[in-house]
Amino acid sequence: MSNPPTFPIPMSSPDLSEAERLAVAAVMNTTMLSMGQEITAFEQAFQSLTGLPHAIAVNSGTAGLHLCVRAAGIADGDLAITTPFSFVASTNVLLFERAVPVFVDVEPCTGNIDPALVRQAAADLMQGGQAAKRWLPRRGVSADARLKALLPVDVFGQPADLEPILATARQHGLKLIEDSCEALGAVHKGRPAGAWGDYGVFAFYPNKQITTGEGGLIVTADDEAAGFMRALRNQGRAPGDTWLSHTHLGYNYRLDELSAAIGRVQMSRLEQLMARRAAVADAYAQRIAEIPGVEAPYVSPDTTRMSWFVYVVRFAPEIDRDAVAKALGARGIPARPYFLPIHLQPYMVERFGYQPGDFPVTEDLGRRGLALPFSGVMPEAQVEAVCRALAEVL
């Protein structure tokens, strides 16, 4: 057995430069720490990236998704088709409004929501009656609930197969909320991630492609929805409202100027940041190919450009993923299961009655997936150390 690495290997690390530090210092020398020019410049960078006329910066990806749910008119008892293989926020934002997430299973290669299942579920739910029942949870949903939206997630930096999903949304008059919180900079069939639906959302936690510390952003071409979401992020103040006037029930979902300054500079470096992450992913792929029983991430031919968020490998079914993670941890190498199925989270089981076996592909991927240390600033020597330890453990 090799000795533990002589240098710490973090699970992830932000890629920050002196330019970001200088931008923060410049904001600190002003009196404008909220809703100033840095927010505007940050939002303009996303208008340029996606080609959409509206970009609305908020304080987290979860906040952005929640505002989209509100803008889509999703309310108490409504249904939205989404994926059980995701971070819990994509489901939680529906629960915030007392809506019911309707899960369909995912594609085994990408882990993204299966568009054929989305199409069938939408048709059956619109029909209602017995056809709808096969898609609904065991409890916690009204028999006359209405389907209002589709909420696909671009998992691990790879866009879902969005063209047929968009066609399903248009066929049934449904809103399409694209959760691109993991896929900033990705391109699917020539169109940027986040730009396919009625609304798209990005997030900027420190392990993302760019970071603002905490933060998120919505893009949309819908003028009315954009105005509504801008009001909601600022305590419900609509245009024309005075300081203590509030047209809507809103939230304190604003992004501050310091965070926006970091984000503005990060966006100016986006090509560099994505290229660095791609280089680390390539280094991993070369070494993973030499380890039996370990599968590197799959990139679909329809993915014009992958945007590497995390590096999740999958093990052969006979390998105990949790034992591998524990053994790597003993060697000083962090690793995390990715994802744990949403439908089997305790609060979801209690509320809706989900059981193991309900979504077999999601559960299989949840059992076999392991996120390895990954960032754009990860040296090749660390990639080598991780893969050497992984081979030894197996």
Order of alpha helices (4+ residues) and beta strands (2+ residues): alpha-alpha-beta-alpha-beta-alpha-beta-alpha-alpha-beta-alpha-beta-beta-beta-beta-beta-alpha-alpha-alpha-beta-beta-beta-alpha-beta-alpha-alpha-beta-alpha
